[in-house]
Amino acid sequence: MSTATERVVRAVDVPLSEINRVANGIEDLYNDRVDIILVRGALPRETLAAAGERLDRNDENPGWDRPNQKMPVEDIQILGTDTLATPTYRAPRGGSLDAYLEGTLRHREEAARVFGPTFNARAEVERVLNGFGGGRPVQLPRSSDGRDYGPFSIRRLVDGTQIGPHFDYHYPLDLYSELRPMVDTRTLISWVFTVRKPDAGGELVVYNLTRDTPNPPMLPDGFQFDMPAVERQFQSTFFPTDVGDLFILASGRCMHRVNRIAGPKARVTMGGFLALTTDWQRALYWS
Ligand SMILES: O=C(O)CCC(=O)C(=O)O
């Protein structure tokens, strides 16, 4: 149990050359020893910057899906699937497992091709994530009928948009029916690479408010956080990132949001989730 006064957001921030300092990062996040790990320059900056520039054009549409279009301030653009493994305004309970697996299969190529033929994004993501497993393999799950889960999604937030405060504790969604029994559901971890950095805004903001903080300030509807009260009673830390940087966050435990983007340059990220299996022998990643 945590209170506003005693808990702080604990971050470890390392350059790629010191990634061995966070080699057991996934376990540390699960054990509540750290809340967020940042690795600077985790993927080649030039490759990601070139992809970010291509993705941030308004005269070409690589296939963006807009699951939050109904809520303009949260109108995130997605490449790589049309059925996220999270709630959206279009599908507040997520899709079915079948819709998720089909969506990711249909849209996978769009996301992979933005990096060009010499950069295998799935392999690169998997290689980097394996650096945090403490020797455990970090693998993409496969459904009982043999279909792969989606390895990552690409997300674009343009001027005036944001990701509001939330926890990523998505296991209750229907599409987790096969993953839920396989993984340790004490937390869920988000991993996010920055592909394009906006001129202003777009920082990850993490609060010292956790999913087990008793009586968090809520609006009278009982569903939404009373953010002015949260801001008054809790501390928040901003984590700016550059192109190529990675953060891995105990997003099932810590309230977080993405600060609103300002200016013509979008924020583009590539990310997903991961979790340890119930026996802690492996970790699984998906988006
Ligand atoms: O930066 C992103 O793409 C998503 C950040 C976030 O809210 C998350 O990973 O849970």
The ligand as an SDF file (V2000), in Angstrom:
LIG
                    3D

 10  9  0  0  0  0  0  0  0  0999 V2000
    4.1680    6.3730  -25.5120 O   0  0  0  0  0  0  0  0  0  0  0  0
    3.3690    5.5420  -25.9170 C   0  0  0  0  0  0  0  0  0  0  0  0
    3.3210    5.1850  -27.0940 O   0  0  0  0  0  0  0  0  0  0  0  0
    2.4270    4.9150  -24.9410 C   0  0  0  0  0  0  0  0  0  0  0  0
    2.6890    5.3630  -23.5560 C   0  0  0  0  0  0  0  0  0  0  0  0
    1.7790    4.7150  -22.5950 C   0  0  0  0  0  0  0  0  0  0  0  0
    0.8700    5.3080  -22.0900 O   0  0  0  0  0  0  0  0  0  0  0  0
    1.9900    3.2990  -22.2790 C   0  0  0  0  0  0  0  0  0  0  0  0
    2.9010    2.6800  -22.7840 O   0  0  0  0  0  0  0  0  0  0  0  0
    1.2170    2.8030  -21.4800 O   0  0  0  0  0  0  0  0  0  0  0  0
  1  2  2  0
  2  3  1  0
  2  4  1  0
  4  5  1  0
  5  6  1  0
  6  7  2  0
  6  8  1  0
  8  9  2  0
  8 10  1  0
M  END
$$$$
